[in-house]
Amino acid sequence: MTIFDQFFYSIFSFYKKRYKQKANTIALLYVSVLQISLVFLLGCFFAAFFNKMHTDTMSSTSAWTLFILISLGIHFKNWIQYTGKKRMMINAKMIKKKKPQTNVWLLLVLPFVTLGLAYIVFQAV
C-alpha cells in the first residue's frame, strides 16, 4: 500500500462521517490534486535546472501541453484505481491494522505547500 493510498483512506474516512456519498469523490479529487501538484513542482524544478544549464529541451507550449496530458492521465488512473475493488481492499487493510490516522488538516495544507514551493522554483525560470 502506497502513501497515496493511506492519504486517500484518511481523507475518505474523515469525510465519510459528514458526506456519506461524496466522500469517495472528495478523496479522489484530493489525491489527484496532490499528485498533480507534485508533478508540477518536479516540472518547475527541471525547468529551472535546465534553464540554468542553458539547455533548450522543449518549448514552453510543449511543456504545458505535456503537463496537461499528464494531469489528465493521473486523474484518470486514480479514478480507475479508487472507485472499485482497490478502495474496498484499502478499507479492509486499514480497518485490520487500526493505525492512527494522519492529521487531515495537515493533509489538506500539503497541496498548497507544494504549489507554493513550485511557485518559488518557477520564479527562477
Secondary structure, 3 states (H helix, E strand, C coil): CCHHHHHHHHHHHHHHCCCCCCHHHHHHHHHHHHHHHHHHHHHHHHHHHHHHCCCCCCCHHHHHHHHHHHHHHHHHHHHHHHCCHHHHHHHHHHHHHCCCCCCHHHHHHHHHHHHHHHHHHHCCC
